[in-house]
Amino acid sequence: MRSLLILLLAAFGLAGCVGTEYVGAGNEGKIGNNTSLDDVEARRKAVKAVKILKSEPGDNYTYMADITVRRCHRDRRESPPSEASLTNDLVLETYARGGDAIHEFGSKKMNGLAANCWYVIEATASIYNKN
């Protein structure tokens, strides 16, 4: 009986670690602030081509889609994913999809234990085309 109680407590304890918003293996995105996997020339072109709009886009832009990128914080000895690296990922994704601008940034911290991460930061933005 005692072992059954311990087993049930352990199961409930682990279920609490997963939470409602968790990221499974293979969906954790890039690791830390690493950008070495990005093509330097493409990143440079993207940064020059894509505008980051601080205010609501006017009639000069047409909405395309919403995008999401993720960064995994896996190693406690390294700094966690920065806003700059997430913004860079959003710019690269916008450029890859043919967008000219991004707006409406948002980010949230998600449980990443199932993906071998301490946590995952997910950033979202809206892509716009210039008319």
C-alpha angles and dihedrals in degrees: 000000000000092000090051090053091050090048092051093048091050092049093050091045092053092045088057090055093059097052126179098293111048135146120229128213113290094027100073096100122211122352119250118313094323114143098163091105092059119093104250095213093049091047091051092049091047094051090051095044104042120070122209106220115212094190135038111295114248131214090298091077135057122208114245110172147309118265134198131201130181137206125194124218100209108150120056090203091063128068115264121254109291130223088242093058091047091049089049090052091051091050092050092049091048091050091048090054093048097253125149102202145014131212142166101049119198134168138185137187115237135188109263102176092113088056094048092257130120086225141334125228114212119198125193135189141164120251122220135189121217112241 
